Each structure stands twice: as C-alpha cells, then as structure tokens.
Amino acid sequence: MLTEFLRWWGRNLLAGLSSRHSGKQPALGDGIIVDLADDESFHLVRRKRGRETSLGRVSPDGANAARTRQMIGKASLTLRLGAGWLLERMVHLPLAAEAQLESVLRLDMDRLSPFSADEVLWSHNLVRRDTASGQIVVRLNLIPIPPALATITSFGLKPNAVAAQAAHGDWCVIPLHNVLIRRGSFDGAALRLSAGLAAALALAVIAVPLYLQEASIAATDTSIAALRPAAGEAETLRRGLLAARDGEAALASMRSGGANPISVIATVTAALPDDTFLTELSLRGTALEFRGQSHNAARLVGLLSDESALQAVAFAAPVTRADTASVELFAIRAVVKP
C-alpha cells in the first residue's frame, strides 16, 4: 500500500509541474543555425542572445566541408526551415493515455496525420488536463523530413534539432534525438553505441531466468480482474482515435491546398432554398459536385453563382422530373475558390 501511494503521489507531483508549462513551444536558442538558400546552398548563422551573425555559405557539393566542421566545433547545430513546413493540430485523448503519451502518438501517427511516424519529425506539448471530463489536450507538432537534412548529414554536419516557423510566427524546435535520417549514415560513435546495446541485450537475454510458472489459478483470476479497468480505458482511447479521422482529412486537405469541406457545406446550405434537398455531395480538391431534388431546379445555378466562394457553376447533367412527386432531380458542379 505504501509503494502504491508513493507512486500515485509522484505521478501527481510531476503532472502538476508539467501542467504549469504545458502548451509552451521550445524557443530558438543559441548556437549555429543552418538556413536554406534558393540555390540549394546553406548559409551558416551564429545566434547568441537573440542576435545573429553570418558565418558564410556552404555550397551544395560540400566544398570546404572540413573547414565548416572545424568552424562549428561542438556548438549546437539547428536546421532552420521557413513557413509552410510545420503542421500543428490539437489532439484530444483520454486521461489514461498520458502515462504512455509518446507511444500512443507514435502508434497512431498515420491516423492523426497524413504521414507515418518514420516520415516526419514530431514533438508534442501537453496543453490542458481536464480531470472532470477525463481527457487531455495535446498539441502535436509535425515537420515532414526535409531532403536537406540528409544532405547536411552527408557533409559530416550533425544537426541537433530542426526548427520551423508556425503560422502565428513562433518557432517550433524539434530535437533529433534517436532520429534515423534517411539516405544519411550513422557515425562511428553511434555505430559503436548500437553494437554495445545489442551485446548488452543479448547478455541480458542469456542471464535472465525463465519466468516463474507456478502461479495459481486464483492469482491469475485476480490479475485479470485488476486489468479490466485498464482494458476499458484502452477501448475508450481507441474509439477517440477513430473519431479523429475527420480531423486527419481536414489536415491533409489544408496541406494540399484544397478547399475546407465545412466551409463549402455551409456556403451551399445557405445558398439553396428551403424546398431543395441534397442527396449526394463530393469535394475533390476544389472540384465540387452535388445532386439533389428541388421544386424549381432551374433557378439553382443563378443562386449559387451569386456566392463569392463559388465559380463556374453549371448543371452536370440534364434536369429530370421524378415520376412519383412534383420535384425535379438535378446534378450541379462548381469550382471552389482557393
């Protein structure tokens, strides 16, 4: 009982400390900054106490790479990207997910974003903890792995982090701890470390005895009963992640430059008269097409053309009359303005 109390007290103490700083983005600190130029070269900038000083240019072919490495030395190296690289979204999860938050986000990255976990650099910040509703709100920061990262690594330069500017102007800094850079290579120290860890794991497997198999049936039943609440929380978490698919589609649409589905539906609904009903609506990028029935379909094109968000409004098929009702069936297509 004393052990369980100490664990509970420790978790709540850490939760209180982290909640005071939740939602804050890591700041762009001092060190060497690598900026990308239009000609695919790199500009090195020394940042100290918020002031930046240019150190020169590194050509794409890696010329003077040795001199560049000597100049950087042991300073922290950050690859700085411009606007448009960073994707952010708020994720609502059950309170039980906080204990394994990083694992939960990694496993469901393909549900929460248009990417898999090995295609992006990502970090998260706990924004809010609501014990009353049993939920937490997490800001998920995503940066697709830029090709320039592998190029810089091939020169022998080892970035510690990647920074990208958010839409509101703040910088989001994502550390590169334990990140495998594609088309790059491990240095000798990392290779030796990996070999040492593999050897230690093999030794541990040999040294660890077989798990004791003498537990009674009563003890097993007790363990199963104790795990039932956790299983219920896991099921709640799964349902919450499945409900987030609509958010994933909206994120992918915004990133590809497509129209916002919610805004399009609101525009069409406001423009159509009360005697008109939609039976089908599709939106692919900016191409909109919908079908339905109305008592006077001929007037619909004019009403929709008056909407500033729509253009090229036209019937996609001839208007027909239903056999069993005094309504007309129509199909209309339009283009949504960006």
SEFI-409328 format. One record per residue (C-alpha): residue number from 0; residue in one letter; z, x, y. Coordinates in nm, 3 decimals, always signed. Each point is the difference from the previous one (the first is absolute). Last residue first. Example, Ala and Ser with C-alpha at 12.3 -4.5 7.8 and 13.67 -1.06 7.14 Angstrom:
<nodes>
<node i="1" aa="S" c3="+0.714" c1="+1.367" c2="-0.106"/>
<node i="0" aa="A" c3="+0.066" c1="-0.137" c2="-0.344"/>
</nodes>
This chain:
<nodes>
<node i="337" aa="P" c3="-5.301" c1="-0.899" c2="+2.898"/>
<node i="336" aa="K" c3="-0.199" c1="-0.323" c2="+0.051"/>
<node i="335" aa="V" c3="-0.006" c1="-0.225" c2="-0.306"/>
<node i="334" aa="V" c3="-0.350" c1="-0.078" c2="-0.125"/>
<node i="333" aa="A" c3="-0.089" c1="-0.353" c2="-0.106"/>
<node i="332" aa="R" c3="-0.101" c1="-0.209" c2="-0.303"/>
<node i="331" aa="I" c3="+0.009" c1="-0.375" c2="-0.046"/>
<node i="330" aa="A" c3="-0.032" c1="-0.220" c2="-0.314"/>
<node i="329" aa="F" c3="+0.002" c1="-0.378" c2="+0.036"/>
<node i="328" aa="L" c3="+0.071" c1="-0.321" c2="-0.194"/>
<node i="327" aa="E" c3="-0.031" c1="-0.322" c2="+0.197"/>
<node i="326" aa="V" c3="+0.242" c1="-0.292" c2="-0.027"/>
<node i="325" aa="S" c3="-0.049" c1="-0.374" c2="-0.050"/>
<node i="324" aa="A" c3="+0.137" c1="+0.013" c2="-0.353"/>
<node i="323" aa="T" c3="-0.114" c1="-0.035" c2="-0.362"/>
<node i="322" aa="D" c3="-0.341" c1="+0.167" c2="+0.012"/>
<node i="321" aa="A" c3="+0.092" c1="+0.283" c2="+0.234"/>
<node i="320" aa="R" c3="-0.252" c1="+0.077" c2="+0.271"/>
<node i="319" aa="T" c3="-0.174" c1="+0.335" c2="+0.025"/>
<node i="318" aa="V" c3="-0.025" c1="+0.262" c2="+0.278"/>
<node i="317" aa="P" c3="-0.251" c1="+0.276" c2="-0.078"/>
<node i="316" aa="A" c3="+0.142" c1="+0.343" c2="-0.082"/>
<node i="315" aa="A" c3="+0.158" c1="+0.295" c2="+0.186"/>
<node i="314" aa="F" c3="+0.018" c1="-0.199" c2="+0.324"/>
<node i="313" aa="A" c3="+0.029" c1="+0.229" c2="+0.303"/>
<node i="312" aa="V" c3="+0.257" c1="+0.183" c2="+0.218"/>
<node i="311" aa="A" c3="-0.132" c1="+0.338" c2="+0.118"/>
<node i="310" aa="Q" c3="+0.326" c1="+0.072" c2="+0.185"/>
<node i="309" aa="L" c3="+0.368" c1="-0.079" c2="-0.040"/>
<node i="308" aa="A" c3="+0.308" c1="+0.125" c2="+0.192"/>
<node i="307" aa="S" c3="-0.112" c1="-0.159" c2="+0.328"/>
<node i="306" aa="E" c3="+0.007" c1="-0.348" c2="-0.154"/>
<node i="305" aa="D" c3="-0.267" c1="-0.220" c2="+0.160"/>
<node i="304" aa="S" c3="-0.232" c1="+0.071" c2="-0.294"/>
<node i="303" aa="L" c3="+0.249" c1="-0.176" c2="-0.230"/>
<node i="302" aa="L" c3="-0.032" c1="-0.331" c2="+0.187"/>
<node i="301" aa="G" c3="-0.380" c1="+0.026" c2="+0.016"/>
<node i="300" aa="V" c3="-0.031" c1="+0.074" c2="-0.372"/>
<node i="299" aa="L" c3="+0.235" c1="-0.289" c2="-0.084"/>
<node i="298" aa="R" c3="-0.200" c1="-0.270" c2="+0.178"/>
<node i="297" aa="A" c3="-0.248" c1="-0.049" c2="-0.284"/>
<node i="296" aa="A" c3="+0.273" c1="-0.056" c2="-0.259"/>
<node i="295" aa="N" c3="+0.096" c1="-0.348" c2="+0.123"/>
<node i="294" aa="H" c3="+0.235" c1="-0.176" c2="-0.242"/>
<node i="293" aa="S" c3="+0.105" c1="+0.338" c2="-0.141"/>
<node i="292" aa="Q" c3="+0.014" c1="+0.184" c2="-0.329"/>
<node i="291" aa="G" c3="+0.062" c1="+0.364" c2="-0.092"/>
<node i="290" aa="R" c3="-0.145" c1="+0.344" c2="-0.046"/>
<node i="289" aa="F" c3="+0.085" c1="+0.340" c2="+0.151"/>
<node i="288" aa="E" c3="-0.165" c1="+0.334" c2="+0.071"/>
<node i="287" aa="L" c3="+0.128" c1="+0.291" c2="+0.211"/>
<node i="286" aa="A" c3="-0.151" c1="+0.351" c2="+0.010"/>
<node i="285" aa="T" c3="+0.230" c1="+0.235" c2="+0.195"/>
<node i="284" aa="G" c3="+0.127" c1="+0.194" c2="-0.300"/>
<node i="283" aa="R" c3="-0.050" c1="-0.250" c2="-0.278"/>
<node i="282" aa="L" c3="+0.162" c1="-0.332" c2="+0.090"/>
<node i="281" aa="S" c3="-0.030" c1="-0.305" c2="-0.229"/>
<node i="280" aa="L" c3="+0.092" c1="-0.365" c2="+0.057"/>
<node i="279" aa="E" c3="-0.030" c1="-0.297" c2="-0.238"/>
<node i="278" aa="T" c3="+0.088" c1="-0.373" c2="+0.008"/>
<node i="277" aa="L" c3="+0.037" c1="-0.042" c2="+0.375"/>
<node i="276" aa="F" c3="+0.068" c1="-0.339" c2="+0.156"/>
<node i="275" aa="T" c3="-0.145" c1="-0.167" c2="+0.309"/>
<node i="274" aa="D" c3="+0.125" c1="-0.330" c2="+0.145"/>
<node i="273" aa="D" c3="+0.258" c1="+0.180" c2="+0.220"/>
<node i="272" aa="P" c3="-0.261" c1="+0.203" c2="+0.188"/>
<node i="271" aa="L" c3="-0.066" c1="+0.371" c2="-0.074"/>
<node i="270" aa="A" c3="+0.065" c1="+0.261" c2="+0.272"/>
<node i="269" aa="A" c3="+0.376" c1="+0.045" c2="-0.049"/>
<node i="268" aa="T" c3="-0.034" c1="+0.042" c2="-0.378"/>
<node i="267" aa="V" c3="-0.284" c1="+0.251" c2="+0.038"/>
<node i="266" aa="T" c3="+0.201" c1="+0.215" c2="+0.243"/>
<node i="265" aa="A" c3="+0.322" c1="-0.014" c2="-0.206"/>
<node i="264" aa="I" c3="-0.187" c1="+0.095" c2="-0.318"/>
<node i="263" aa="V" c3="-0.162" c1="+0.295" c2="+0.178"/>
<node i="262" aa="S" c3="+0.332" c1="+0.120" c2="+0.144"/>
<node i="261" aa="I" c3="+0.166" c1="-0.007" c2="-0.345"/>
<node i="260" aa="P" c3="-0.291" c1="+0.182" c2="-0.163"/>
<node i="259" aa="N" c3="+0.005" c1="+0.291" c2="+0.252"/>
<node i="258" aa="A" c3="-0.355" c1="+0.131" c2="+0.018"/>
<node i="257" aa="G" c3="-0.112" c1="+0.323" c2="-0.159"/>
<node i="256" aa="G" c3="+0.032" c1="+0.352" c2="+0.143"/>
<node i="255" aa="S" c3="+0.061" c1="+0.165" c2="-0.340"/>
<node i="254" aa="R" c3="+0.366" c1="+0.080" c2="+0.086"/>
<node i="253" aa="M" c3="+0.070" c1="-0.353" c2="+0.125"/>
<node i="252" aa="S" c3="-0.145" c1="-0.151" c2="-0.320"/>
<node i="251" aa="A" c3="+0.197" c1="+0.235" c2="-0.228"/>
<node i="250" aa="L" c3="+0.325" c1="-0.088" c2="+0.180"/>
<node i="249" aa="A" c3="-0.076" c1="-0.375" c2="-0.017"/>
<node i="248" aa="A" c3="-0.073" c1="+0.024" c2="-0.374"/>
<node i="247" aa="E" c3="+0.325" c1="+0.189" c2="-0.059"/>
<node i="246" aa="G" c3="+0.198" c1="-0.263" c2="+0.193"/>
<node i="245" aa="D" c3="-0.145" c1="-0.274" c2="-0.218"/>
<node i="244" aa="R" c3="+0.108" c1="+0.198" c2="-0.306"/>
<node i="243" aa="A" c3="+0.364" c1="-0.002" c2="+0.116"/>
<node i="242" aa="A" c3="+0.093" c1="-0.298" c2="-0.219"/>
<node i="241" aa="L" c3="-0.045" c1="+0.218" c2="-0.309"/>
<node i="240" aa="L" c3="+0.252" c1="+0.247" c2="+0.139"/>
<node i="239" aa="G" c3="+0.255" c1="-0.276" c2="+0.057"/>
<node i="238" aa="R" c3="-0.047" c1="-0.136" c2="-0.351"/>
<node i="237" aa="R" c3="+0.057" c1="+0.346" c2="-0.148"/>
<node i="236" aa="L" c3="+0.317" c1="+0.052" c2="+0.207"/>
<node i="235" aa="T" c3="+0.141" c1="-0.333" c2="-0.119"/>
<node i="234" aa="E" c3="-0.072" c1="+0.104" c2="-0.360"/>
<node i="233" aa="A" c3="+0.181" c1="+0.330" c2="+0.060"/>
<node i="232" aa="E" c3="+0.299" c1="-0.187" c2="+0.142"/>
<node i="231" aa="G" c3="+0.014" c1="-0.217" c2="-0.313"/>
<node i="230" aa="A" c3="-0.016" c1="+0.310" c2="-0.221"/>
<node i="229" aa="A" c3="+0.287" c1="+0.153" c2="+0.195"/>
<node i="228" aa="P" c3="+0.208" c1="-0.314" c2="-0.057"/>
<node i="227" aa="R" c3="-0.081" c1="+0.013" c2="-0.378"/>
<node i="226" aa="L" c3="+0.098" c1="+0.364" c2="-0.044"/>
<node i="225" aa="A" c3="+0.372" c1="-0.069" c2="-0.058"/>
<node i="224" aa="A" c3="-0.081" c1="-0.257" c2="-0.270"/>
<node i="223" aa="I" c3="-0.219" c1="+0.254" c2="-0.181"/>
<node i="222" aa="S" c3="+0.276" c1="+0.262" c2="+0.017"/>
<node i="221" aa="T" c3="+0.257" c1="-0.243" c2="-0.146"/>
<node i="220" aa="D" c3="-0.237" c1="-0.091" c2="-0.284"/>
<node i="219" aa="T" c3="-0.041" c1="+0.369" c2="-0.081"/>
<node i="218" aa="A" c3="+0.376" c1="+0.054" c2="-0.002"/>
<node i="217" aa="A" c3="+0.045" c1="-0.293" c2="-0.240"/>
<node i="216" aa="I" c3="-0.273" c1="+0.134" c2="-0.229"/>
<node i="215" aa="S" c3="+0.187" c1="+0.330" c2="-0.034"/>
<node i="214" aa="A" c3="-0.110" c1="+0.332" c2="+0.145"/>
<node i="213" aa="E" c3="-0.045" c1="+0.272" c2="-0.267"/>
<node i="212" aa="Q" c3="-0.340" c1="+0.131" c2="+0.106"/>
<node i="211" aa="L" c3="+0.112" c1="+0.293" c2="+0.216"/>
<node i="210" aa="Y" c3="-0.292" c1="+0.146" c2="+0.194"/>
<node i="209" aa="L" c3="-0.144" c1="+0.305" c2="-0.161"/>
<node i="208" aa="P" c3="+0.129" c1="+0.326" c2="+0.135"/>
<node i="207" aa="V" c3="-0.128" c1="+0.159" c2="+0.327"/>
<node i="206" aa="A" c3="-0.067" c1="+0.370" c2="-0.052"/>
<node i="205" aa="I" c3="-0.364" c1="-0.021" c2="-0.111"/>
<node i="204" aa="V" c3="-0.099" c1="-0.248" c2="+0.270"/>
<node i="203" aa="A" c3="+0.192" c1="+0.202" c2="+0.260"/>
<node i="202" aa="L" c3="-0.182" c1="+0.320" c2="-0.098"/>
<node i="201" aa="A" c3="-0.336" c1="-0.176" c2="+0.036"/>
<node i="200" aa="L" c3="+0.102" c1="-0.133" c2="+0.341"/>
<node i="199" aa="A" c3="+0.113" c1="+0.344" c2="+0.115"/>
<node i="198" aa="A" c3="-0.331" c1="+0.152" c2="-0.113"/>
<node i="197" aa="A" c3="-0.196" c1="-0.268" c2="+0.185"/>
<node i="196" aa="L" c3="+0.211" c1="+0.050" c2="+0.313"/>
<node i="195" aa="G" c3="-0.058" c1="+0.375" c2="-0.012"/>
<node i="194" aa="A" c3="-0.377" c1="-0.047" c2="-0.044"/>
<node i="193" aa="S" c3="-0.011" c1="-0.238" c2="+0.297"/>
<node i="192" aa="L" c3="+0.200" c1="+0.246" c2="+0.214"/>
<node i="191" aa="R" c3="-0.231" c1="+0.285" c2="-0.096"/>
<node i="190" aa="L" c3="-0.303" c1="-0.210" c2="+0.097"/>
<node i="189" aa="A" c3="+0.162" c1="-0.100" c2="+0.330"/>
<node i="188" aa="A" c3="+0.077" c1="+0.364" c2="+0.079"/>
<node i="187" aa="G" c3="-0.354" c1="+0.110" c2="-0.088"/>
<node i="186" aa="D" c3="-0.167" c1="-0.252" c2="+0.226"/>
<node i="185" aa="F" c3="-0.124" c1="-0.329" c2="-0.132"/>
<node i="184" aa="S" c3="-0.359" c1="-0.087" c2="+0.074"/>
<node i="183" aa="G" c3="-0.202" c1="-0.242" c2="+0.212"/>
<node i="182" aa="R" c3="-0.277" c1="-0.238" c2="-0.105"/>
<node i="181" aa="R" c3="+0.264" c1="-0.271" c2="+0.012"/>
<node i="180" aa="I" c3="+0.327" c1="+0.083" c2="+0.171"/>
<node i="179" aa="L" c3="+0.293" c1="-0.060" c2="-0.236"/>
<node i="178" aa="V" c3="+0.296" c1="-0.126" c2="+0.206"/>
<node i="177" aa="N" c3="+0.350" c1="+0.110" c2="-0.107"/>
<node i="176" aa="H" c3="+0.120" c1="+0.022" c2="+0.362"/>
<node i="175" aa="L" c3="-0.287" c1="-0.069" c2="+0.243"/>
<node i="174" aa="P" c3="+0.213" c1="-0.156" c2="+0.273"/>
<node i="173" aa="I" c3="-0.138" c1="-0.308" c2="+0.184"/>
<node i="172" aa="V" c3="+0.032" c1="+0.006" c2="+0.380"/>
<node i="171" aa="C" c3="-0.071" c1="-0.326" c2="+0.186"/>
<node i="170" aa="W" c3="-0.070" c1="+0.051" c2="+0.367"/>
<node i="169" aa="D" c3="+0.062" c1="-0.275" c2="+0.255"/>
<node i="168" aa="G" c3="-0.287" c1="-0.144" c2="+0.206"/>
<node i="167" aa="H" c3="+0.028" c1="-0.372" c2="-0.079"/>
<node i="166" aa="A" c3="-0.306" c1="+0.016" c2="-0.228"/>
<node i="165" aa="A" c3="+0.159" c1="+0.278" c2="-0.205"/>
<node i="164" aa="Q" c3="-0.090" c1="+0.366" c2="+0.034"/>
<node i="163" aa="A" c3="-0.027" c1="+0.212" c2="-0.312"/>
<node i="162" aa="A" c3="+0.202" c1="+0.302" c2="-0.114"/>
<node i="161" aa="V" c3="-0.043" c1="+0.191" c2="-0.327"/>
<node i="160" aa="A" c3="+0.278" c1="+0.226" c2="-0.127"/>
<node i="159" aa="N" c3="+0.091" c1="+0.347" c2="-0.128"/>
<node i="158" aa="P" c3="-0.352" c1="+0.135" c2="+0.024"/>
<node i="157" aa="K" c3="-0.074" c1="+0.309" c2="-0.214"/>
<node i="156" aa="L" c3="-0.276" c1="+0.223" c2="+0.131"/>
<node i="155" aa="G" c3="-0.172" c1="+0.214" c2="-0.264"/>
<node i="154" aa="F" c3="-0.347" c1="-0.085" c2="+0.126"/>
<node i="153" aa="S" c3="-0.045" c1="-0.237" c2="-0.299"/>
<node i="152" aa="T" c3="+0.305" c1="-0.194" c2="+0.122"/>
<node i="151" aa="I" c3="-0.169" c1="-0.072" c2="+0.332"/>
<node i="150" aa="T" c3="-0.306" c1="-0.133" c2="-0.180"/>
<node i="149" aa="A" c3="+0.210" c1="-0.216" c2="-0.235"/>
<node i="148" aa="L" c3="+0.174" c1="-0.161" c2="+0.298"/>
<node i="147" aa="A" c3="-0.330" c1="-0.044" c2="+0.185"/>
<node i="146" aa="P" c3="-0.112" c1="-0.246" c2="-0.269"/>
<node i="145" aa="P" c3="+0.261" c1="-0.248" c2="+0.137"/>
<node i="144" aa="I" c3="+0.238" c1="-0.168" c2="-0.249"/>
<node i="143" aa="P" c3="+0.014" c1="-0.363" c2="+0.116"/>
<node i="142" aa="I" c3="+0.308" c1="-0.037" c2="+0.226"/>
<node i="141" aa="L" c3="+0.251" c1="-0.277" c2="-0.078"/>
<node i="140" aa="N" c3="+0.330" c1="-0.097" c2="+0.164"/>
<node i="139" aa="L" c3="+0.202" c1="-0.279" c2="-0.169"/>
<node i="138" aa="R" c3="+0.265" c1="-0.161" c2="+0.224"/>
<node i="137" aa="V" c3="+0.268" c1="-0.157" c2="-0.223"/>
<node i="136" aa="V" c3="+0.178" c1="-0.335" c2="+0.039"/>
<node i="135" aa="I" c3="+0.286" c1="-0.067" c2="-0.241"/>
<node i="134" aa="Q" c3="+0.089" c1="-0.327" c2="-0.169"/>
<node i="133" aa="G" c3="+0.300" c1="-0.184" c2="-0.147"/>
<node i="132" aa="S" c3="-0.016" c1="-0.286" c2="+0.250"/>
<node i="131" aa="A" c3="+0.353" c1="+0.057" c2="+0.130"/>
<node i="130" aa="T" c3="-0.009" c1="+0.372" c2="-0.072"/>
<node i="129" aa="D" c3="-0.282" c1="+0.053" c2="+0.247"/>
<node i="128" aa="R" c3="-0.079" c1="+0.372" c2="+0.024"/>
<node i="127" aa="R" c3="-0.243" c1="+0.100" c2="+0.275"/>
<node i="126" aa="V" c3="-0.247" c1="+0.274" c2="+0.082"/>
<node i="125" aa="L" c3="+0.026" c1="+0.235" c2="-0.298"/>
<node i="124" aa="N" c3="-0.267" c1="+0.262" c2="+0.063"/>
<node i="123" aa="H" c3="-0.277" c1="+0.098" c2="-0.240"/>
<node i="122" aa="S" c3="-0.235" c1="+0.290" c2="-0.057"/>
<node i="121" aa="W" c3="-0.354" c1="+0.042" c2="-0.118"/>
<node i="120" aa="L" c3="-0.281" c1="+0.244" c2="-0.060"/>
<node i="119" aa="V" c3="-0.280" c1="-0.185" c2="-0.171"/>
<node i="118" aa="E" c3="-0.236" c1="+0.011" c2="-0.300"/>
<node i="117" aa="D" c3="+0.260" c1="+0.088" c2="-0.265"/>
<node i="116" aa="A" c3="+0.202" c1="-0.320" c2="+0.066"/>
<node i="115" aa="S" c3="-0.301" c1="-0.226" c2="-0.047"/>
<node i="114" aa="F" c3="-0.180" c1="-0.141" c2="+0.302"/>
<node i="113" aa="P" c3="-0.083" c1="-0.335" c2="+0.165"/>
<node i="112" aa="S" c3="+0.373" c1="-0.048" c2="+0.068"/>
<node i="111" aa="L" c3="+0.306" c1="-0.188" c2="-0.131"/>
<node i="110" aa="R" c3="-0.145" c1="-0.085" c2="-0.340"/>
<node i="109" aa="D" c3="-0.146" c1="+0.347" c2="-0.067"/>
<node i="108" aa="M" c3="+0.328" c1="+0.152" c2="+0.123"/>
<node i="107" aa="D" c3="+0.200" c1="-0.202" c2="-0.255"/>
<node i="106" aa="L" c3="+0.133" c1="+0.287" c2="-0.211"/>
<node i="105" aa="R" c3="+0.052" c1="+0.223" c2="+0.304"/>
<node i="104" aa="L" c3="+0.183" c1="-0.267" c2="+0.201"/>
<node i="103" aa="V" c3="+0.239" c1="-0.080" c2="-0.286"/>
<node i="102" aa="S" c3="+0.065" c1="+0.370" c2="-0.070"/>
<node i="101" aa="E" c3="+0.080" c1="+0.068" c2="+0.367"/>
<node i="100" aa="L" c3="+0.234" c1="-0.299" c2="+0.023"/>
<node i="99" aa="Q" c3="+0.205" c1="+0.066" c2="-0.315"/>
<node i="98" aa="A" c3="+0.344" c1="-0.104" c2="+0.136"/>
<node i="97" aa="E" c3="-0.163" c1="-0.214" c2="+0.270"/>
<node i="96" aa="A" c3="-0.180" c1="-0.221" c2="-0.253"/>
<node i="95" aa="A" c3="+0.312" c1="-0.212" c2="-0.063"/>
<node i="94" aa="L" c3="-0.017" c1="-0.134" c2="+0.356"/>
<node i="93" aa="P" c3="-0.323" c1="-0.180" c2="-0.082"/>
<node i="92" aa="L" c3="-0.309" c1="+0.128" c2="+0.181"/>
<node i="91" aa="H" c3="-0.182" c1="-0.086" c2="+0.323"/>
<node i="90" aa="V" c3="-0.266" c1="+0.256" c2="+0.096"/>
<node i="89" aa="M" c3="-0.102" c1="+0.062" c2="+0.361"/>
<node i="88" aa="R" c3="-0.336" c1="+0.168" c2="+0.042"/>
<node i="87" aa="E" c3="-0.134" c1="+0.318" c2="+0.154"/>
<node i="86" aa="L" c3="-0.333" c1="+0.179" c2="-0.035"/>
<node i="85" aa="L" c3="-0.049" c1="+0.334" c2="+0.174"/>
<node i="84" aa="W" c3="-0.340" c1="+0.165" c2="+0.022"/>
<node i="83" aa="G" c3="-0.141" c1="-0.198" c2="+0.295"/>
<node i="82" aa="A" c3="+0.150" c1="+0.211" c2="+0.278"/>
<node i="81" aa="G" c3="-0.023" c1="+0.376" c2="-0.026"/>
<node i="80" aa="L" c3="+0.110" c1="+0.239" c2="-0.271"/>
<node i="79" aa="R" c3="+0.245" c1="+0.290" c2="+0.033"/>
<node i="78" aa="L" c3="+0.036" c1="+0.243" c2="-0.294"/>
<node i="77" aa="T" c3="+0.349" c1="+0.151" c2="+0.029"/>
<node i="76" aa="L" c3="+0.102" c1="+0.362" c2="-0.069"/>
<node i="75" aa="S" c3="+0.366" c1="+0.109" c2="+0.024"/>
<node i="74" aa="A" c3="+0.021" c1="+0.366" c2="+0.100"/>
<node i="73" aa="K" c3="+0.036" c1="+0.262" c2="-0.273"/>
<node i="72" aa="G" c3="-0.284" c1="+0.220" c2="+0.123"/>
<node i="71" aa="I" c3="-0.250" c1="-0.192" c2="+0.211"/>
<node i="70" aa="M" c3="-0.158" c1="+0.314" c2="+0.147"/>
<node i="69" aa="Q" c3="-0.020" c1="+0.173" c2="-0.339"/>
<node i="68" aa="R" c3="-0.166" c1="-0.305" c2="-0.154"/>
<node i="67" aa="T" c3="-0.251" c1="-0.010" c2="+0.286"/>
<node i="66" aa="R" c3="-0.079" c1="+0.370" c2="-0.037"/>
<node i="65" aa="A" c3="-0.067" c1="-0.054" c2="-0.371"/>
<node i="64" aa="A" c3="-0.219" c1="-0.306" c2="+0.072"/>
<node i="63" aa="N" c3="-0.215" c1="+0.201" c2="+0.243"/>
<node i="62" aa="A" c3="-0.306" c1="-0.191" c2="-0.121"/>
<node i="61" aa="G" c3="+0.084" c1="-0.309" c2="-0.204"/>
<node i="60" aa="D" c3="-0.350" c1="-0.147" c2="-0.009"/>
<node i="59" aa="P" c3="+0.111" c1="-0.298" c2="+0.213"/>
<node i="58" aa="S" c3="+0.089" c1="+0.229" c2="+0.295"/>
<node i="57" aa="V" c3="+0.362" c1="+0.040" c2="+0.113"/>
<node i="56" aa="R" c3="+0.055" c1="-0.040" c2="+0.375"/>
<node i="55" aa="G" c3="+0.255" c1="+0.139" c2="+0.242"/>
<node i="54" aa="L" c3="+0.375" c1="+0.006" c2="+0.059"/>
<node i="53" aa="S" c3="+0.021" c1="-0.284" c2="+0.254"/>
<node i="52" aa="T" c3="+0.347" c1="-0.064" c2="+0.146"/>
<node i="51" aa="E" c3="+0.188" c1="-0.330" c2="-0.031"/>
<node i="50" aa="R" c3="+0.322" c1="-0.111" c2="+0.171"/>
<node i="49" aa="G" c3="+0.237" c1="-0.252" c2="-0.168"/>
<node i="48" aa="R" c3="+0.276" c1="+0.253" c2="-0.059"/>
<node i="47" aa="K" c3="-0.243" c1="+0.238" c2="-0.168"/>
<node i="46" aa="R" c3="-0.344" c1="-0.088" c2="-0.135"/>
<node i="45" aa="R" c3="-0.244" c1="+0.280" c2="-0.084"/>
<node i="44" aa="V" c3="-0.356" c1="-0.129" c2="-0.029"/>
<node i="43" aa="L" c3="-0.267" c1="+0.108" c2="-0.248"/>
<node i="42" aa="H" c3="-0.343" c1="-0.156" c2="+0.033"/>
<node i="41" aa="F" c3="-0.198" c1="-0.062" c2="-0.316"/>
<node i="40" aa="S" c3="-0.376" c1="-0.014" c2="-0.048"/>
<node i="39" aa="E" c3="-0.182" c1="-0.307" c2="-0.132"/>
<node i="38" aa="D" c3="-0.242" c1="+0.001" c2="+0.298"/>
<node i="37" aa="D" c3="+0.181" c1="-0.301" c2="+0.152"/>
<node i="36" aa="A" c3="+0.333" c1="+0.185" c2="+0.002"/>
<node i="35" aa="L" c3="+0.303" c1="-0.055" c2="-0.226"/>
<node i="34" aa="D" c3="+0.347" c1="+0.094" c2="+0.131"/>
<node i="33" aa="V" c3="+0.239" c1="+0.229" c2="-0.190"/>
<node i="32" aa="I" c3="+0.350" c1="+0.009" c2="+0.156"/>
<node i="31" aa="I" c3="+0.229" c1="+0.301" c2="-0.036"/>
<node i="30" aa="G" c3="+0.372" c1="-0.064" c2="+0.043"/>
<node i="29" aa="D" c3="+0.228" c1="-0.237" c2="+0.193"/>
<node i="28" aa="G" c3="+0.046" c1="-0.364" c2="-0.090"/>
<node i="27" aa="L" c3="-0.212" c1="-0.315" c2="-0.008"/>
<node i="26" aa="A" c3="+0.265" c1="-0.268" c2="-0.042"/>
<node i="25" aa="P" c3="+0.086" c1="-0.178" c2="-0.323"/>
<node i="24" aa="Q" c3="-0.027" c1="-0.380" c2="+0.048"/>
<node i="23" aa="K" c3="+0.315" c1="-0.205" c2="+0.049"/>
<node i="22" aa="G" c3="+0.022" c1="-0.326" c2="-0.198"/>
<node i="21" aa="S" c3="+0.339" c1="+0.070" c2="-0.142"/>
<node i="20" aa="H" c3="+0.229" c1="+0.237" c2="+0.187"/>
<node i="19" aa="R" c3="+0.318" c1="-0.208" c2="-0.001"/>
<node i="18" aa="S" c3="-0.101" c1="-0.153" c2="-0.333"/>
<node i="17" aa="S" c3="+0.015" c1="+0.342" c2="-0.166"/>
<node i="16" aa="L" c3="+0.368" c1="+0.052" c2="+0.081"/>
<node i="15" aa="G" c3="+0.102" c1="-0.347" c2="-0.116"/>
<node i="14" aa="A" c3="-0.200" c1="+0.032" c2="-0.322"/>
<node i="13" aa="L" c3="+0.159" c1="+0.338" c2="-0.071"/>
<node i="12" aa="L" c3="+0.349" c1="-0.149" c2="+0.035"/>
<node i="11" aa="N" c3="-0.100" c1="-0.304" c2="-0.209"/>
<node i="10" aa="R" c3="-0.127" c1="+0.218" c2="-0.285"/>
<node i="9" aa="G" c3="+0.309" c1="+0.224" c2="+0.008"/>
<node i="8" aa="W" c3="+0.241" c1="-0.296" c2="-0.010"/>
<node i="7" aa="W" c3="-0.182" c1="-0.152" c2="-0.300"/>
<node i="6" aa="R" c3="+0.003" c1="+0.331" c2="-0.187"/>
<node i="5" aa="L" c3="+0.371" c1="+0.050" c2="+0.078"/>
<node i="4" aa="F" c3="+0.079" c1="-0.353" c2="-0.120"/>
<node i="3" aa="E" c3="-0.194" c1="+0.054" c2="-0.326"/>
<node i="2" aa="T" c3="+0.192" c1="+0.322" c2="-0.066"/>
<node i="1" aa="L" c3="+0.337" c1="-0.167" c2="+0.069"/>
<node i="0" aa="M" c3="-0.085" c1="-0.284" c2="-0.239"/>
</nodes>
